[in-house]
């Protein structure tokens, strides 16, 4: 903060004197002193209240205009809408990203061409600040809630009750459960994990950001829900072997 200094007034006619009023945030107003009726008397002319208010609000108004900025993304080979939406925290997931760019993407959201410019919407700069990771308990409740968080980012439907119901039927909540007797086991691809997913299905519906280990509880739930969404509309619609 600058120190307050004393200003030596020049010897001149009071009518020509000027007063520099220091404003907030470094702004200043310079107004003349008007001579009063008495000889040598002066009166300070104050800035109108509206003008003073405008000056005090100027920094806030400037911040408001620069707080947000439109964001675009250029598609590269291997990209998917769900991956782009998750990476850039697009509100509404890949569905919202697709709706906002249907004109350039076309009728098939699964096909996006390298070089395509996608609008990611207007995002606040503050959104770039990383958030502290949520700590989930290492149990079935925590695995389901963490999976639901990942699913929300990728636009994958499903509810806590829908997942819990199917987990209890498929594995009784044991993340290391494996089926060694059915047709899949005889074919060398046994069903594994909380939602009993075979390896080919796990790899096909694996969700980026989760473990590549099919026994991993969160990865297993999320991949299974992604598969169920593609085949049945949602894991909530699954009420038996799938």
C-alpha positions as CSV (number, residue, x, y, z in Angstrom):
1,X,0.0,0.0,0.0
2,X,1.6,3.4,-1.0
3,X,2.4,5.8,1.9
4,X,0.3,9.0,2.2
5,X,2.3,12.0,1.1
6,X,1.9,15.7,1.6
7,X,1.3,17.9,-1.4
8,X,2.6,21.4,-1.6
9,X,0.0,23.7,-3.1
10,X,1.3,26.1,-5.8
11,X,0.6,29.7,-5.2
12,X,-2.0,30.5,-7.8
13,X,-5.6,31.8,-8.0
14,X,-8.1,29.7,-6.0
15,X,-10.2,29.4,-9.1
16,X,-7.5,27.4,-10.9
17,X,-6.8,25.1,-8.0
18,X,-7.7,21.4,-8.6
19,X,-8.2,18.6,-6.1
20,X,-7.3,15.0,-7.0
21,X,-9.7,12.7,-5.3
22,X,-8.2,9.2,-4.9
23,X,-10.6,6.5,-6.1
24,X,-10.9,2.9,-5.1
25,X,-8.7,0.5,-7.0
26,X,-6.4,3.3,-8.2
27,X,-9.1,5.3,-10.1
28,X,-9.1,9.1,-9.5
29,X,-11.4,12.1,-10.3
30,X,-10.0,15.6,-10.7
31,X,-12.5,18.3,-10.1
32,X,-12.0,22.2,-10.0
33,X,-12.5,24.3,-7.0
34,X,-15.2,26.9,-7.6
35,X,-14.7,30.3,-6.0
36,X,-17.3,31.3,-3.4
37,X,-18.8,34.9,-3.0
38,X,-16.3,35.8,-0.3
39,X,-12.9,36.9,-1.3
40,X,-10.4,34.0,-1.2
41,X,-13.1,31.5,-0.1
42,X,-13.4,28.2,-1.9
43,X,-15.9,25.4,-2.0
44,X,-15.1,21.8,-2.8
45,X,-17.3,20.3,-5.5
46,X,-18.0,16.7,-4.6
47,X,-18.5,14.0,-7.3
48,X,-22.2,13.1,-7.7
49,X,-23.2,10.0,-5.7
50,X,-24.1,8.1,-8.9
51,X,-20.7,8.8,-10.4
52,X,-18.9,7.8,-7.2
53,X,-20.9,4.6,-7.1
54,X,-20.0,3.8,-10.7
55,X,-16.3,4.3,-10.0
56,X,-16.5,2.0,-7.0
57,X,-18.2,-0.7,-8.9
58,X,-16.0,-0.5,-12.0
59,X,-13.6,-3.3,-10.9
60,X,-16.5,-5.6,-10.1
61,X,-18.1,-5.0,-13.4
62,X,-14.8,-5.7,-15.2
63,X,-14.4,-8.9,-13.3
64,X,-17.9,-10.0,-14.3
65,X,-17.2,-9.5,-18.0
66,X,-14.1,-11.5,-17.8
67,X,-15.2,-14.3,-15.5
68,X,-16.5,-16.5,-18.3
69,X,-15.3,-17.3,-21.8
70,X,-16.6,-19.5,-24.6
71,X,-14.6,-22.7,-24.9
72,X,-14.1,-24.8,-28.0
73,X,-12.3,-28.1,-28.6
74,X,-10.8,-29.5,-31.8
75,X,-11.4,-33.3,-32.1
76,X,-8.4,-35.5,-32.5
77,X,-8.2,-39.1,-33.6
78,X,-9.5,-41.5,-31.0
79,X,-11.8,-39.0,-29.3
80,X,-15.3,-39.8,-28.2
81,X,-18.0,-37.4,-27.0
82,X,-18.2,-39.0,-23.6
83,X,-14.4,-38.7,-23.2
84,X,-14.4,-35.1,-24.2
85,X,-17.3,-34.2,-22.0
86,X,-15.7,-35.9,-19.0
87,X,-12.3,-34.3,-19.6
88,X,-13.7,-30.8,-19.9
89,X,-16.4,-31.2,-17.2
90,X,-19.2,-30.4,-19.6
91,X,-22.5,-30.0,-17.7
92,X,-25.0,-32.6,-18.9
93,X,-22.3,-35.1,-20.1
94,X,-21.9,-36.2,-23.7
95,X,-25.6,-35.8,-24.4
96,X,-25.5,-32.1,-23.8
97,X,-22.3,-31.8,-25.7
98,X,-23.9,-33.6,-28.7
99,X,-27.0,-31.5,-28.6
100,X,-24.9,-28.3,-28.6
101,X,-22.9,-29.6,-31.6
102,X,-25.5,-31.7,-33.5
103,X,-25.1,-29.4,-36.6
104,X,-21.4,-30.2,-37.0
105,X,-21.4,-33.8,-35.7
106,X,-24.4,-35.0,-37.7
107,X,-27.0,-37.6,-36.8
108,X,-24.6,-40.2,-35.3
109,X,-23.0,-39.1,-32.0
110,X,-20.7,-42.1,-32.2
111,X,-18.9,-40.7,-35.2
112,X,-16.9,-37.5,-34.8
113,X,-14.2,-36.6,-37.3
114,X,-10.7,-35.3,-36.4
115,X,-10.5,-31.5,-36.8
116,X,-14.2,-30.9,-36.0
117,X,-14.6,-27.9,-33.8
118,X,-16.9,-28.5,-30.8
119,X,-18.4,-25.9,-28.6
120,X,-18.0,-26.8,-25.0
121,X,-20.2,-23.9,-23.9
122,X,-19.4,-20.9,-21.7
123,X,-17.5,-22.0,-18.6
124,X,-16.3,-20.0,-15.6
125,X,-12.6,-19.6,-15.3
126,X,-13.0,-20.7,-11.6
127,X,-14.0,-24.1,-12.9
128,X,-10.4,-24.7,-13.9
129,X,-9.5,-24.8,-10.2
130,X,-9.2,-28.5,-9.3
131,X,-11.6,-29.7,-6.7
132,X,-10.5,-31.8,-3.7
133,X,-11.2,-35.5,-4.4
134,X,-14.2,-36.9,-2.6
135,X,-13.2,-39.7,-0.2
136,X,-15.5,-42.7,-0.5
137,X,-15.5,-45.6,2.1
138,X,-13.9,-48.8,0.9
139,X,-17.2,-50.8,1.1
140,X,-20.2,-51.5,-1.1
141,X,-21.9,-48.2,-0.3
142,X,-18.7,-46.3,-1.2
143,X,-18.1,-48.2,-4.4
144,X,-21.7,-47.6,-5.6
145,X,-21.6,-43.9,-4.8
146,X,-18.1,-43.4,-6.4
147,X,-19.4,-45.3,-9.5
148,X,-22.5,-43.1,-9.7
149,X,-20.2,-40.0,-9.6
150,X,-18.2,-41.4,-12.6
151,X,-21.4,-42.4,-14.4
152,X,-22.8,-38.9,-14.0
153,X,-19.7,-37.4,-15.7
154,X,-20.1,-39.7,-18.6
155,X,-23.9,-39.4,-18.9
156,X,-24.5,-43.1,-18.0
157,X,-27.9,-43.6,-16.4
158,X,-28.6,-45.6,-13.2
159,X,-29.6,-45.3,-9.6
160,X,-28.1,-46.5,-6.3
161,X,-31.0,-48.9,-5.7
162,X,-30.8,-50.3,-9.2
163,X,-27.1,-51.0,-8.8
164,X,-27.4,-52.4,-5.3
165,X,-30.3,-54.7,-6.2
166,X,-28.3,-56.2,-9.1
167,X,-25.0,-56.5,-7.1
168,X,-26.7,-58.4,-4.3
169,X,-28.3,-60.8,-6.8
170,X,-25.1,-61.3,-8.9
171,X,-22.3,-61.5,-6.2
172,X,-23.9,-60.8,-2.8
173,X,-21.5,-57.8,-2.6
174,X,-18.2,-59.8,-3.0
175,X,-15.9,-57.9,-5.4
176,X,-13.8,-61.1,-6.0
177,X,-16.8,-63.3,-6.9
178,X,-16.2,-65.5,-10.0
179,X,-18.5,-67.9,-11.8
180,X,-16.7,-71.1,-12.7
181,X,-19.6,-73.3,-13.8
182,X,-21.8,-71.6,-16.4
183,X,-21.4,-71.4,-20.2
184,X,-19.1,-68.4,-20.0
185,X,-16.8,-70.3,-17.7
186,X,-16.8,-73.2,-20.1
187,X,-15.9,-70.9,-22.9
188,X,-12.9,-69.6,-20.9
189,X,-14.4,-66.1,-20.1
190,X,-15.9,-66.5,-16.6
191,X,-18.1,-63.8,-15.1
192,X,-16.3,-61.7,-12.5
193,X,-16.7,-59.1,-9.8
194,X,-19.7,-57.4,-8.2
195,X,-21.9,-57.4,-11.3
196,X,-20.4,-60.6,-12.9
197,X,-19.0,-59.1,-16.1
198,X,-17.0,-61.2,-18.6
199,X,-13.7,-59.8,-19.8
200,X,-14.8,-59.0,-23.4
201,X,-17.8,-57.0,-22.1
202,X,-15.7,-55.2,-19.5
203,X,-13.1,-54.2,-22.2
204,X,-15.8,-53.0,-24.6
205,X,-17.7,-50.9,-22.0
206,X,-14.8,-49.9,-19.8
207,X,-15.2,-46.2,-18.7
208,X,-12.1,-44.0,-18.9
209,X,-10.9,-42.9,-15.6
210,X,-11.6,-46.2,-13.8
211,X,-9.2,-49.1,-13.3
212,X,-8.6,-51.6,-16.1
213,X,-8.8,-54.4,-13.6
214,X,-12.2,-56.1,-14.0
215,X,-12.3,-57.1,-10.3
216,X,-11.9,-53.4,-9.3
217,X,-15.3,-52.6,-7.6
218,X,-15.9,-49.2,-9.1
219,X,-14.6,-50.2,-12.6
220,X,-16.7,-53.3,-12.6
221,X,-19.9,-51.5,-11.6
222,X,-19.3,-48.6,-14.0
223,X,-18.6,-50.9,-17.0
224,X,-21.6,-53.1,-16.2
225,X,-23.9,-50.0,-16.0
226,X,-22.5,-48.7,-19.3
227,X,-23.3,-52.1,-20.9
228,X,-26.7,-52.2,-19.3
229,X,-27.5,-48.7,-20.5
230,X,-26.6,-49.6,-24.1
231,X,-28.6,-52.8,-24.1
232,X,-31.5,-52.2,-21.7
233,X,-31.6,-48.4,-21.3
234,X,-30.3,-48.5,-17.7
235,X,-29.1,-50.9,-15.0
236,X,-32.5,-50.0,-13.3
237,X,-34.2,-52.0,-16.0
238,X,-32.3,-55.1,-15.2
239,X,-34.1,-57.5,-12.9
240,X,-32.5,-60.8,-13.7
241,X,-29.5,-62.3,-15.4
242,X,-28.3,-60.1,-18.2
